[in-house]
Amino acid sequence: MVQEALQARLDRLAPDLRALVGLAAVIGDTFGIPLLGRLAPDLPLPRLLAELQRLELVVEVRRRPTAEYRFRHGLVREVAYRSILEERRRELHRLVGEALEALHGDAIDEVYGLLAYHFAEADAPEQAGRYLVAAGDAARAAYANDEAVDLYERAVPFLDRSGDAEASRLTLFKIGLTHHLAFDFARSNDAYTAAFARPGPVRPTEIGAETLVVSAFMPLSLTSTILVPGRDNNSWPTWIGEHLFRGLLSFDDQLNVLPDLAASFQITNDGRRYRFELRGDAFWSDGMPVTAGDFAFAWASLLEEQAPTAYLLELLDRVEAIDERTLEVELAEARPYALYLFSYTAFFPWPRHVVEEPGSEWHVTPELVGNGPFVLAELDNRHILLRANPRWYGSRGNVGEVIVEFMRRREGIGRWRSGEFDIGFVPSASETGRLVRARGLSTMYIAYRLVDSPLADVRVRRALAHALDRDALRFEDPDRAADLGGLIPPSLPAHSHDLALAFDPDRASQLLVEAGFPGGRGLRQLRLLSGTSWGTHVPEWAIEQWAKLGVSAQLEVLPDVDASVADPNGPGDIWWNGWIADYPDPEGFLDTLLAATPAIHRDADLVALLGRARSSRNQEERWHLYREADRRLVRELVSIVPLAHGDNSVGARRWVEGVRLDPFRPLPLLDQVDVRR
């Protein structure tokens, strides 16, 4: 009866008032003057809204910066909305969506959810699909995974109806990955199966004639040996290696996992067994087909020789090449990040037919046999020359040749400013190019060695941490910013923004007194180690900060600081270093860092927290446990002092298209780049 009475009341309204109420009902529970004005420019809005307030149908909820209103009761909106004919409702939703697009312009990402709702209600497949996916991406970025999956699943039918099979396929990949990361392997497999049922992207294979010149960091020693997949774990050799080799899966700049050499794959419900079907058109650069046996051979070889990446392969319990195109992999235990491992260079294949040739030195020849989009033409410590691989099965841009020149960052910036390079290091965007950025997965830190050191006293460690004034820290690298976050970087789940000990010189001085070293007296000079690739700016800054406390430290620069800090009994008291996640999961940061750096102090409580996190199959619980482990390491034990979380950035000239940067790679992959001079 209430609804009928309310409907009768709305029917008695003047036509202008009735039209405005209907339009507002389509907009939503709240509605503002700017949007109403764009939708109904001929209506006298102030007068009509005042009348609706007098009739107690709407109330004003805000006046500034622009007036906003809401229905006094949700039932008013419901009745008004249902009274609009369905065809007219769809038309109004479309008009509202178009008005929102126009109103928000460059800030359209703020209203993805509203746009998705209105275009879905308008039954506009193209716009509904696009904005539902965008809203899903935003939800996934905020780790609202259930909401993201719901939005993606609603998007797929619209994308199919609009004929965008490629977008539909990619959206199903996102659904599959989101379920996989939440240990829901059955639903993950269902999504991937649906994705593989849709056609893949068209892959143009014509080789372009453009030359791309790129500046990169100078590796300490670059040989073709460390370009072999899995032979090195440094970001620069692996970035170069990805142009020469490819694996079962890959990931894009949004960290979506995509098929590469795998035409499809299946996952068992327990998440332990994966069955990959290889593409039939994947060949090595010498013309031989890539086989499942090439993968099994490479992984066994890396484990046998205990390569630097062998620890990543230890999860493999069984690897079997069922036939030339079918590879079955069984894991020792289900891991949510396993799909990322299959996209990592350590899981790429080797050309077994070449490696097993008598006397083969395939890894030291200039003509390295690979299966990637480029082949190696020249290599020394100053440059590398890549040429397009005519047997590459995938799509490519119009680049036929890539010249990568190695140098220090400062030299690279200067040469960029003088007009050299198509892609390179730049401090900021300029009139000659644009700055491409990606959130990083790295943390720079100072850590303490406790063996035979005054730093065995946690009060001394705390004092040194409290003495560091991050506001005074200015990195030479503009992509790194000092903050008080934990060791796990902000772009990973389980990051904590407030773990590190804040600058407090008074507390630092008091702690030294409590430890028996008032004003630093009686405390021997400390040795601070840094690697040549990490620079001296931050260590010198830290030494200056500690000197104000009365603590003396001396900087020692080593060719390879990583080797020194791997030994708990190694040289030095403190070291300056950095770590980047192996895969986008907190386990790929904390566990691997501690495994690779035994010198970092841990206790039974920390070990227990990490063990519980690894064994948990609940996503939220895992993240909570990793936060607690981070807190134990950084705030309670003070074994390590995070100083900065790094982002990736690169400059690209205006004529270079298709430059997409992700959190892992120091530079973008170049096989999709187009040069339009």
SULLINUR-V685691 format. One record per residue. N is the residue number from 0. RES is the residue in one letter. OMEGA is omega in whole degrees, 0 to 359 (999 if undefined). Layout:
BEGIN
N RES OMEGA
N RES OMEGA
END
This chain:
BEGIN
0 M 181
1 V 182
2 Q 179
3 E 179
4 A 180
5 L 178
6 Q 179
7 A 179
8 R 179
9 L 180
10 D 181
11 R 179
12 L 174
13 A 183
14 P 180
15 D 180
16 L 180
17 R 179
18 A 181
19 L 178
20 V 179
21 G 180
22 L 179
23 A 180
24 A 178
25 V 180
26 I 180
27 G 182
28 D 177
29 T 182
30 F 184
31 G 181
32 I 183
33 P 181
34 L 178
35 L 181
36 G 179
37 R 183
38 L 183
39 A 185
40 P 184
41 D 181
42 L 175
43 P 191
44 L 182
45 P 182
46 R 182
47 L 179
48 L 176
49 A 179
50 E 179
51 L 175
52 Q 179
53 R 180
54 L 178
55 E 174
56 L 178
57 V 175
58 V 177
59 E 181
60 V 180
61 R 177
62 R 184
63 R 1
64 P 174
65 T 183
66 A 178
67 E 185
68 Y 172
69 R 175
70 F 181
71 R 179
72 H 181
73 G 181
74 L 178
75 V 180
76 R 182
77 E 181
78 V 180
79 A 182
80 Y 182
81 R 181
82 S 179
83 I 178
84 L 188
85 E 181
86 E 179
87 R 178
88 R 180
89 R 180
90 E 180
91 L 177
92 H 178
93 R 179
94 L 178
95 V 179
96 G 180
97 E 178
98 A 178
99 L 177
100 E 182
101 A 183
102 L 188
103 H 171
104 G 183
105 D 181
106 A 186
107 I 179
108 D 179
109 E 184
110 V 178
111 Y 181
112 G 179
113 L 180
114 L 178
115 A 181
116 Y 186
117 H 181
118 F 174
119 A 178
120 E 177
121 A 183
122 D 177
123 A 191
124 P 186
125 E 182
126 Q 181
127 A 180
128 G 183
129 R 185
130 Y 174
131 L 177
132 V 180
133 A 178
134 A 176
135 G 177
136 D 180
137 A 179
138 A 180
139 R 178
140 A 178
141 A 180
142 Y 172
143 A 193
144 N 178
145 D 178
146 E 180
147 A 180
148 V 179
149 D 180
150 L 179
151 Y 182
152 E 175
153 R 182
154 A 189
155 V 179
156 P 178
157 F 180
158 L 178
159 D 181
160 R 181
161 S 178
162 G 181
163 D 183
164 A 181
165 E 178
166 A 178
167 S 179
168 R 180
169 L 179
170 T 176
171 L 174
172 F 179
173 K 178
174 I 180
175 G 180
176 L 181
177 T 176
178 H 182
179 H 181
180 L 179
181 A 178
182 F 178
183 D 189
184 F 180
185 A 179
186 R 175
187 S 180
188 N 178
189 D 181
190 A 179
191 Y 178
192 T 177
193 A 179
194 A 182
195 F 176
196 A 178
197 R 183
198 P 177
199 G 181
200 P 174
201 V 186
202 R 175
203 P 187
204 T 181
205 E 182
206 I 179
207 G 183
208 A 184
209 E 175
210 T 180
211 L 180
212 V 189
213 V 172
214 S 183
215 A 175
216 F 178
217 M 175
218 P 180
219 L 178
220 S 184
221 L 174
222 T 180
223 S 179
224 T 183
225 I 173
226 L 177
227 V 183
228 P 177
229 G 182
230 R 180
231 D 182
232 N 179
233 N 187
234 S 183
235 W 175
236 P 180
237 T 177
238 W 178
239 I 182
240 G 179
241 E 175
242 H 183
243 L 182
244 F 173
245 R 185
246 G 182
247 L 184
248 L 174
249 S 176
250 F 182
251 D 185
252 D 175
253 Q 181
254 L 169
255 N 178
256 V 185
257 L 176
258 P 177
259 D 174
260 L 177
261 A 174
262 A 178
263 S 175
264 F 178
265 Q 181
266 I 177
267 T 185
268 N 180
269 D 177
270 G 183
271 R 186
272 R 180
273 Y 178
274 R 183
275 F 171
276 E 184
277 L 174
278 R 178
279 G 184
280 D 179
281 A 183
282 F 169
283 W 184
284 S 175
285 D 175
286 G 179
287 M 180
288 P 172
289 V 184
290 T 176
291 A 179
292 G 178
293 D 177
294 F 182
295 A 180
296 F 182
297 A 183
298 W 178
299 A 181
300 S 180
301 L 178
302 L 181
303 E 182
304 E 180
305 Q 179
306 A 181
307 P 181
308 T 185
309 A 182
310 Y 178
311 L 183
312 L 183
313 E 177
314 L 183
315 L 179
316 D 179
317 R 176
318 V 183
319 E 172
320 A 183
321 I 172
322 D 186
323 E 185
324 R 182
325 T 180
326 L 178
327 E 183
328 V 177
329 E 181
330 L 177
331 A 175
332 E 181
333 A 177
334 R 184
335 P 184
336 Y 187
337 A 180
338 L 176
339 Y 178
340 L 181
341 F 177
342 S 184
343 Y 185
344 T 179
345 A 181
346 F 176
347 F 181
348 P 169
349 W 177
350 P 187
351 R 183
352 H 178
353 V 183
354 V 185
355 E 175
356 E 180
357 P 178
358 G 184
359 S 170
360 E 187
361 W 184
362 H 180
363 V 179
364 T 176
365 P 182
366 E 181
367 L 180
368 V 181
369 G 179
370 N 183
371 G 184
372 P 179
373 F 172
374 V 182
375 L 179
376 A 179
377 E 181
378 L 166
379 D 185
380 N 180
381 R 182
382 H 172
383 I 179
384 L 178
385 L 175
386 R 182
387 A 180
388 N 182
389 P 180
390 R 179
391 W 185
392 Y 189
393 G 176
394 S 180
395 R 173
396 G 183
397 N 181
398 V 178
399 G 184
400 E 179
401 V 173
402 I 178
403 V 179
404 E 183
405 F 182
406 M 173
407 R 185
408 R 184
409 R 177
410 E 181
411 G 179
412 I 179
413 G 181
414 R 173
415 W 181
416 R 179
417 S 173
418 G 180
419 E 172
420 F 173
421 D 177
422 I 181
423 G 181
424 F 176
425 V 178
426 P 181
427 S 176
428 A 180
429 S 181
430 E 182
431 T 181
432 G 180
433 R 179
434 L 178
435 V 186
436 R 173
437 A 176
438 R 184
439 G 179
440 L 184
441 S 176
442 T 172
443 M 188
444 Y 168
445 I 180
446 A 184
447 Y 171
448 R 189
449 L 186
450 V 179
451 D 184
452 S 173
453 P 180
454 L 174
455 A 177
456 D 184
457 V 179
458 R 177
459 V 179
460 R 178
461 R 181
462 A 180
463 L 179
464 A 179
465 H 182
466 A 185
467 L 180
468 D 184
469 R 178
470 D 179
471 A 183
472 L 177
473 R 182
474 F 172
475 E 179
476 D 183
477 P 182
478 D 180
479 R 183
480 A 179
481 A 177
482 D 182
483 L 180
484 G 178
485 G 181
486 L 178
487 I 186
488 P 185
489 P 183
490 S 176
491 L 171
492 P 181
493 A 175
494 H 173
495 S 188
496 H 189
497 D 184
498 L 188
499 A 179
500 L 184
501 A 177
502 F 181
503 D 185
504 P 179
505 D 179
506 R 178
507 A 180
508 S 180
509 Q 179
510 L 177
511 L 176
512 V 180
513 E 180
514 A 179
515 G 179
516 F 182
517 P 182
518 G 180
519 G 182
520 R 181
521 G 179
522 L 182
523 R 178
524 Q 181
525 L 179
526 R 180
527 L 182
528 L 173
529 S 177
530 G 180
531 T 182
532 S 183
533 W 179
534 G 184
535 T 185
536 H 183
537 V 177
538 P 179
539 E 177
540 W 180
541 A 179
542 I 177
543 E 179
544 Q 181
545 W 179
546 A 178
547 K 179
548 L 184
549 G 181
550 V 181
551 S 177
552 A 180
553 Q 181
554 L 174
555 E 181
556 V 182
557 L 177
558 P 183
559 D 181
560 V 181
561 D 181
562 A 182
563 S 185
564 V 177
565 A 184
566 D 179
567 P 180
568 N 183
569 G 183
570 P 173
571 G 176
572 D 184
573 I 173
574 W 179
575 W 187
576 N 178
577 G 179
578 W 176
579 I 182
580 A 175
581 D 178
582 Y 188
583 P 179
584 D 182
585 P 176
586 E 179
587 G 176
588 F 185
589 L 184
590 D 183
591 T 177
592 L 182
593 L 178
594 A 182
595 A 186
596 T 181
597 P 182
598 A 178
599 I 185
600 H 174
601 R 177
602 D 185
603 A 180
604 D 179
605 L 179
606 V 180
607 A 178
608 L 181
609 L 178
610 G 178
611 R 179
612 A 181
613 R 185
614 S 182
615 S 176
616 R 176
617 N 187
618 Q 182
619 E 180
620 E 178
621 R 182
622 W 178
623 H 181
624 L 178
625 Y 174
626 R 180
627 E 177
628 A 177
629 D 179
630 R 180
631 R 184
632 L 190
633 V 189
634 R 184
635 E 177
636 L 185
637 V 176
638 S 189
639 I 181
640 V 177
641 P 181
642 L 183
643 A 173
644 H 188
645 G 170
646 D 174
647 N 174
648 S 179
649 V 176
650 G 177
651 A 177
652 R 184
653 R 184
654 W 180
655 V 182
656 E 177
657 G 178
658 V 181
659 R 184
660 L 178
661 D 185
662 P 187
663 F 189
664 R 179
665 P 177
666 L 179
667 P 169
668 L 191
669 L 185
670 D 180
671 Q 184
672 V 173
673 D 177
674 V 181
675 R 186
676 R 999
END
